Amino acid sequence: MNQINFTANYIHSVKIKKLEGSVYKPFEAAFTEIDLNNKRDLFSLKETSDNWGECFAEDIYQDACKETSLGYKNHIFALTSQKNNFDTLSPEKILGLVEFHEKKDNTNKIEFLQVQPDCVSCQFGKANFKRIGSAIIQSLKILYPDKPIKLHSVIDAKKFYQKHHFIRDKSSYDNLDLIWNA
């Protein structure tokens, strides 16, 4: 990981799509990790949560403020369109967030994944950006290539995760418990 000017850790660039006129064109965004010990990063996360309204971003922010000692390390990753002047992580440039638990056993877990509500095309017509959730999932698979990733999906997101090779977790009785095996 490389450190850039804002306190979140820059991990790598990702390719998504940005609406320009009536056409989606390739766009390079940054996949970063929020520094949970930095007040400016937490403030940016709180402001993002407030701006997005009632959604998983609020849960992600609440969890970021808690101490964890339950056998996992809590990571908050953000996908941002921010490219320069990184004095602070700019909440209005955050396109997606994911809370990720790195477990001591041989699995990891996506606790919450949230794309900026304005980027969800099914709610508002054409979205300003596309492939945000896909870029987040792909980045997690790159960061954690040797461990399975589990999650509990909401009904509306199940097909999205299946498209990214998550299958039903046979160790669970719930059809919404999914796993990606490395």
N, C-alpha and C positions, 0 to 999 in steps of 0.2 A: 504494500500500500504506500502511496505517496502522500505526503502532507502538502496541502495547498493553503492559500492565505486564510480561508475561514477555518474554524476549528474542527468542523467535520472532516473526516478522513476521506480523501478522494480515493476511490478504488479503481475504477476504469470508466472509459467512455462506452456508451451503448448507442445503438442505432434505433431510432424510433421514426415515426412519420409526423410531419407538421402540415397542417392545412395552409396552403398559400393560394389565395383566390378560391378556385373550386377543385384544386388538385392537391393530393397529399404528396409531399416530397420528403426525401430522406433528411433527417435531422439528427445531429449528435448531441446527446444529453450526457450528464454525469451521474454515475452511481456512486453514492457516498455513504459513509456511516456516521450517524449522529454521535457526538461525544456526550455521553450521559452524565459526565461530571462537569460539563461546561454550562454555565448559566445562560450564555447567549444562545447556545444550541437549543437548550430546553425552552427558552423564550420563543425562538423561531418555531419550534414544534408546537408550543401552546398557541401561538398566533395562527399557525396553519390549521390547527384543530378548530379554533374559533371561526376562522374564515370558511371552513368547509361545512360547518354546521354539525348536526347530530349524525355521526357516522363512526366508523372504526378509528378514525384519526384521534378522536377524543379518548378512546380506550388506549390507544398507543401512547398518547401523551401521559395519561394516568399511570400506566405501567412503567414508563420511562422514569417517573419520579419515585418509584418504589425501589427498595432494596430487595434483591433476590438472593435467596439462599436455599432454594428448593432443588438443587442438583442441576441447574442449568445457568448458562450465561446469557443475559438478555442483550440482544443487538437491535438497534433501530436503524434501518437503512432508508435512504431517501433517493429518489430519482429526481434530478433537478435540471431545468433548462439553463441554470446559471452557468456562465462561462468566464466571466471576468469580474474584477472589483469584488473579490471574495472577502471583504472585511467581516461580513457576517452572512450566515445562510439566509437567503431572502425567502420568506414564507410564500410570497406570491409567485415564486419561480418553482416551488416544489410541485411536481407532477404526480408523485406517488410515494407511498410509505409502506414499509413492511416491518412488523415486529417479528423477530426470529429468535427462537430459543435454541442455543447450542447446548445439547445435553451431554452429560458425562457418559451415559450409556452409548450405544452405537446408533442413536437416531437424533435427528433434529426436528424442529417443529415450526411451521409458520403459524403464529398465533393470530395475527391480523394482517391483511393486505388491503390497502385502500388506494384507489386511484382518485385524483382530484375530481370532484363531482362534475365540473364543467367539461371534463374529458371523457365522460361516459356518453357515447353517442345515442344510446337508446333513450336517454332522458331529454336531451336538448337538440335533437337533429344531428347535424354534422359536428363532430368534436374537433377542437383545435389541434389535438394530438391523438395519435393512435399507437398501439403496441406498447403502452407503458407497463401494464401488468405483465405482458410477455417478456419485456426486457428485465423486469425485476425477477421473475421466475428464472430466466436464463442466467442472470447474474448470480443468484443463489446456487444454482447447479454448478457454476464455474467455481465459486468460492468453496463449496463443500462437495467435491466430486465423489468422495469415498463413503459418504454416510447417507442412508435413506432420509428423506424429508417427509414428515407427516403433516397433516392438517385436517381440520374439520371444516368442511365447506358449507356455505349457505346454499340453498337449493338453486338459486339463480346463477351461481358461479360454478356449479359442478361440471358443466360441459367445458368451460374455460380450462379448468384444471385437467380434465381428461384429454383435452387437445394437447396439453403439455406433458402427457404420458404419466399422469397420476392415475392410479387404479384403486379400486376398493381395498381397504386395509382388512385383510382376512382375519386379523387378530381382534377385530371389533365387530359388534353386531349392528352398528349403525352404517347405513349405506352412504352416509355423507362423510365418513372417516376415510380419507384417501392417503395414499403413500406413493412416493416416487422412489424407486429403488435404484441406487447408484450402479 
